[in-house]
Amino acid sequence: MTAVVLDGKACAAEVEAEVSAQVAELAEAGVHPHLAVVIVGDDPASHIYVSGKERACARVGIRSTRIDLPADTDFSRVVSTVGELNANDDVHGILVQSPLPKGMDELAVTDLIDPAKDVDGFHPSNLGRIVQGRVDGMVPCTPAGIVHLLNWGGVELSGKRAVVIGRSRIVGTPVSLLLARKGVDSTVSVAHSRTADLAGLCRQADILVAAVARPRFVKGDWIKPGAVIVDAGSHPEKCGDVDLDEAAPRSSAYTPVPGGVGPMTISMLIQQTVRAAERTTGID
C-alpha cells in the first residue's frame, strides 16, 4: 500500500489564492482586511509562528499589525490593549498569541476579544456555536484546517470511525465536534491521558487525529491498516505526535510534519480575517 501524502502546503496555497481574490474584491469596495496580533513576552516559538502569519497576510494582501509587549507587562495593559483593538473599526481580526507569560490568564484574555473579531475562534460564543453544530461563527483554525484538508484530499468522513487523541479547547475538542456534526457524520471517540488501552482504541480508527503535544507518541502498531493519520503535533525535533516512520507505511493517507496541518492553520486564520472584514462591514 502506498500512502497518499495530504499536502497541507498545496491545499493552503489554493486557500490563499481564493483569499487573495476576496481581498481584491473588498479593496474595490474600499475595505482593507486588517489583522492585529498581540504577542506578550519573548517565547521563540511564538515569534516564529507570528512571523509566519505576517508573511501569509502579506502574500494575500491583508494588512497586519503586530503589537509586542514585554514579558513583565501588567495584565491590565493586555486587557486595555484588547479593549482598544475591539473598539477600533479599522481592525477586523484580533489574535493574542499563546502562550502568555506564566501567571497570566489566557482564558480571561480570550473572553475579552469581540467574538466577531475572534479569528482564532476560541471565544466561548464561537466554540458554543460548534456545540450546536453550527460553523457560521469563527471556527478554531487548526480544527477547521484539518477538516478542510481531509475534504480536499478526498477522504471519506461519513460513517467512519474517528479517534481524536487530546481534548484541548484549541484542537482536540473542537475537531471532534466538527467531525461528528451533521453533514460530516463521523463517529468520534475522544481519547486522553486516562483512556484505558489507548493503543487498542487507536487500532479501531479509520481516521486518527493526534493532538497530544508529545513527540512521536503514537507508534506504528497503533495504526489500523489503511487508516488516515492526521498529525497535529509540531516539535523542535522536526516531528509531530506520530512516529510517521513507523506509522505512515501502514496508512492510506497521512499529513506530513512539517507541511501538513501547520500551513492549514495559517490559511484558515487569513480566511477568517477576510470573513470578519466582510461581516463587520455588511458586505457578507
Rosetta blueprint (number, residue, H / E / L):
1 M L
2 T L
3 A L
4 V E
5 V E
6 L L
7 D L
8 G H
9 K H
10 A H
11 C H
12 A H
13 A H
14 E H
15 V H
16 E H
17 A H
18 E H
19 V H
20 S H
21 A H
22 Q H
23 V H
24 A H
25 E H
26 L H
27 A H
28 E H
29 A L
30 G L
31 V L
32 H L
33 P L
34 H E
35 L E
36 A E
37 V E
38 V E
39 I E
40 V E
41 G L
42 D L
43 D L
44 P H
45 A H
46 S H
47 H H
48 I H
49 Y H
50 V H
51 S H
52 G H
53 K H
54 E H
55 R H
56 A H
57 C H
58 A H
59 R H
60 V H
61 G L
62 I L
63 R E
64 S E
65 T E
66 R E
67 I E
68 D E
69 L E
70 P L
71 A L
72 D L
73 T L
74 D L
75 F H
76 S H
77 R H
78 V H
79 V H
80 S H
81 T H
82 V H
83 G H
84 E H
85 L H
86 N H
87 A H
88 N L
89 D L
90 D L
91 V L
92 H L
93 G E
94 I E
95 L E
96 V E
97 Q L
98 S L
99 P L
100 L L
101 P L
102 K L
103 G L
104 M L
105 D L
106 E H
107 L H
108 A H
109 V H
110 T H
111 D H
112 L H
113 I L
114 D L
115 P H
116 A H
117 K H
118 D E
119 V L
120 D L
121 G L
122 F L
123 H L
124 P H
125 S H
126 N H
127 L H
128 G H
129 R H
130 I H
131 V H
132 Q L
133 G L
134 R L
135 V L
136 D L
137 G L
138 M L
139 V L
140 P L
141 C H
142 T H
143 P H
144 A H
145 G H
146 I H
147 V H
148 H H
149 L H
150 L H
151 N H
152 W H
153 G L
154 G L
155 V L
156 E L
157 L L
158 S L
159 G L
160 K L
161 R E
162 A E
163 V E
164 V E
165 I E
166 G L
167 R L
168 S L
169 R L
170 I L
171 V L
172 G H
173 T H
174 P H
175 V H
176 S H
177 L H
178 L H
179 L H
180 A H
181 R L
182 K L
183 G L
184 V L
185 D L
186 S L
187 T E
188 V E
189 S E
190 V E
191 A E
192 H L
193 S L
194 R L
195 T L
196 A L
197 D L
198 L H
199 A H
200 G H
201 L H
202 C H
203 R L
204 Q L
205 A L
206 D L
207 I E
208 L E
209 V E
210 A E
211 A L
212 V L
213 A L
214 R L
215 P L
216 R L
217 F L
218 V E
219 K L
220 G H
221 D H
222 W H
223 I L
224 K L
225 P L
226 G L
227 A L
228 V E
229 I E
230 V E
231 D E
232 A L
233 G L
234 S L
235 H E
236 P L
237 E L
238 K L
239 C E
240 G L
241 D L
242 V E
243 D L
244 L H
245 D H
246 E H
247 A H
248 A H
249 P H
250 R H
251 S L
252 S L
253 A E
254 Y E
255 T L
256 P L
257 V L
258 P L
259 G L
260 G L
261 V H
262 G H
263 P H
264 M H
265 T H
266 I H
267 S H
268 M H
269 L H
270 I H
271 Q H
272 Q H
273 T H
274 V H
275 R H
276 A H
277 A H
278 E H
279 R H
280 T H
281 T L
282 G L
283 I L
284 D L
